Amino acid sequence: MDHDTLGEFYASRRIGHRTGFGERAAVVVIDMSEAFCDPAYDVGAPMDATVEAIATLLEHARARGVPVVYATMAFDAADPEASAGMWGRKVPALLQLVDSDPRATGVHPRLAPAESDASFIKTRSSAFFGTPLEELLETMDVDTLIVTGCSTSGCIRATALDGVSLGYRIVVPEECVADRAEAPHRANLADIDAKYGDVLALSEVLERL
C-alpha cells in the first residue's frame, strides 16, 4: 500500500487526526551529540541537514520565549553494560556512548545549549524514561512538545509514544529528525503521524510558534 493509499485508508477509519498546538510549547532536542552526528561511531550518521534545521527551529523558539530541553544518551563508563541494561545487549553499538567521552555527552556545537536551557542524560530510548523531563514540562506549564533529533525509529518514536500517553500534544518537524536509514525513517514518520503526534513541515511549525 503506497503512502497516499495508506493515508486515505487511515482517514476512512478515523486514524491520524491532527491534535495541533496547545497553549504553551517546548522543544526537546534528543541525542544530537557529536557522536550521533559522526559516522566514526557505530551509532553515528551524517546529519548536517538535520542539524541546520534544528538550529533554525531553536533560533525561532528562543526568540519567542519557547523553552528548550536537551536529552543526551550516555552510559556509566565504569560499567556501560549494566548501565545500558537489556537495550545494550540488543544494540551493543550503544555501549560506545559513555559519560567519560565528551563527544558522547556533548551536544553538536551548532546546537549548543543556551544558559537558560535544561539538559539531562538519559539511558533509555524515551526521553521520559527515568529522567526529569515530565517534571520539567509540568514546571513550565507545557502542554505541547516539539520533538527533534534522532533517531526517528528509536528515541524519537519512543518519546512521542510516551509523550502522548502522558497527555502531551506531540509535534514532529519533519526536517528536524533523522535516522541512519531512509526506510525506517519514513515508516516511523508515517506511523507517528497516524497514531502519536502531528508530523509537520518545519515551515508550518515556525509559523505556529
NORJOLIN-V381117 format. One record per residue. N is the residue number from 1. PHI is phi in whole degrees, 0 to 359 (* if undefined). OMEGA is omega in degrees with one decimal (999 if undefined). D_FIRST is the distance of its C-alpha to the first C-alpha in whole Angstrom. Layout:
n=<N:N>
phi=<PHI:PHI>
omega=<OMEGA:OMEGA>
d_first=<D_FIRST:D_FIRST>
//
This chain:
n=<1:2:3:4:5:6:7:8:9:10:11:12:13:14:15:16:17:18:19:20:21:22:23:24:25:26:27:28:29:30:31:32:33:34:35:36:37:38:39:40:41:42:43:44:45:46:47:48:49:50:51:52:53:54:55:56:57:58:59:60:61:62:63:64:65:66:67:68:69:70:71:72:73:74:75:76:77:78:79:80:81:82:83:84:85:86:87:88:89:90:91:92:93:94:95:96:97:98:99:100:101:102:103:104:105:106:107:108:109:110:111:112:113:114:115:116:117:118:119:120:121:122:123:124:125:126:127:128:129:130:131:132:133:134:135:136:137:138:139:140:141:142:143:144:145:146:147:148:149:150:151:152:153:154:155:156:157:158:159:160:161:162:163:164:165:166:167:168:169:170:171:172:173:174:175:176:177:178:179:180:181:182:183:184:185:186:187:188:189:190:191:192:193:194:195:196:197:198:199:200:201:202:203:204:205:206:207:208:209>
phi=<*:284:300:295:294:298:299:294:297:299:300:293:258:60:244:99:294:284:260:72:266:262:274:213:253:224:256:246:254:253:56:267:280:299:296:291:262:238:297:294:271:299:272:273:202:296:225:303:295:293:302:294:295:295:301:297:298:296:300:292:297:294:296:251:74:279:293:234:232:248:237:236:270:199:242:299:298:291:202:299:295:292:294:278:65:297:299:294:289:285:232:301:303:296:292:290:271:247:289:271:260:297:282:277:266:274:288:311:305:293:245:307:297:276:301:278:281:268:209:203:264:238:235:225:293:285:289:269:287:67:233:273:301:299:297:299:295:296:298:268:56:274:239:229:246:267:261:226:118:213:263:304:280:244:289:291:300:298:292:298:296:295:298:291:295:272:98:271:284:250:235:239:289:304:287:261:231:210:218:279:222:290:299:294:300:294:297:283:300:297:289:299:296:282:233:237:192:258:270:234:294:304:301:290:297:297:298:290:292>
omega=<-178.6:-172.6:-178.3:179.8:177.9:178.8:178.5:179.4:178.7:-179.6:179.9:180.0:-179.9:176.7:174.4:176.3:175.8:174.1:173.7:179.3:175.0:-176.7:-175.9:-178.3:169.6:176.7:171.7:179.5:-170.8:170.1:175.3:175.2:176.8:-178.9:-179.1:179.6:-175.4:-179.9:176.1:173.5:-178.7:179.7:-171.2:177.2:176.2:-175.6:-175.7:-177.7:179.4:177.6:-178.9:178.5:178.6:178.3:177.9:178.4:-178.5:178.7:179.3:-178.4:-178.0:179.2:-177.3:176.6:178.0:-178.2:-178.8:-179.9:178.6:174.1:-175.8:-176.5:172.5:-177.5:-178.1:-177.1:-178.9:179.9:-176.0:-179.2:177.8:-179.0:-178.4:178.1:-177.1:179.4:177.9:176.2:179.3:-177.4:-177.4:178.0:-178.5:-174.5:172.6:-174.3:-178.1:-173.0:175.6:-178.2:-177.7:177.9:176.1:-176.5:-175.6:178.6:176.7:-174.6:179.9:-176.8:-174.2:179.3:171.3:-178.7:-176.4:-177.0:173.9:177.5:177.7:175.8:175.5:-179.6:177.4:-173.0:-178.7:176.3:177.5:-169.3:177.3:-177.8:177.7:-172.1:-177.9:178.7:178.0:-178.8:177.7:179.6:-178.1:-178.9:-179.2:173.9:-178.2:-178.2:176.7:-170.5:-179.9:173.9:-177.2:-9.3:-174.9:-175.7:-177.9:-171.8:176.8:178.8:-178.4:179.2:177.9:-179.1:179.0:-178.8:179.9:177.4:178.9:174.3:178.7:168.1:-176.0:176.3:178.3:174.0:-169.8:-177.5:-173.6:175.5:-175.9:177.6:-179.8:-178.7:-174.3:-175.2:177.5:176.8:-177.5:-178.5:-177.7:171.9:179.4:-177.6:176.2:-178.5:-179.1:-166.6:-167.8:-176.7:179.2:173.3:-173.9:171.2:179.1:-178.8:179.5:178.0:179.5:176.6:-177.9:177.9:999>
d_first=<0:4:7:8:6:6:10:10:10:12:14:15:15:18:16:16:20:22:25:27:30:33:37:37:34:35:33:33:32:31:32:33:36:37:36:32:33:35:33:36:35:33:31:31:29:30:29:31:29:28:32:33:30:31:35:34:33:36:38:37:37:41:42:41:42:39:39:38:37:37:35:36:35:38:40:44:45:48:45:42:40:42:41:37:37:34:32:34:34:30:30:34:33:34:37:38:38:41:43:46:44:44:41:39:41:41:39:38:41:39:38:41:42:44:47:46:42:42:41:40:39:37:36:33:29:29:32:33:34:38:38:40:37:37:41:41:38:40:43:42:41:37:34:32:30:29:27:28:28:26:24:21:20:23:26:24:22:25:27:24:24:28:28:27:28:31:31:30:28:26:25:23:24:22:24:26:24:23:22:24:20:18:14:16:17:14:12:15:16:13:14:17:17:15:18:21:22:21:20:22:23:27:28:27:29:32:32:32:34>
//
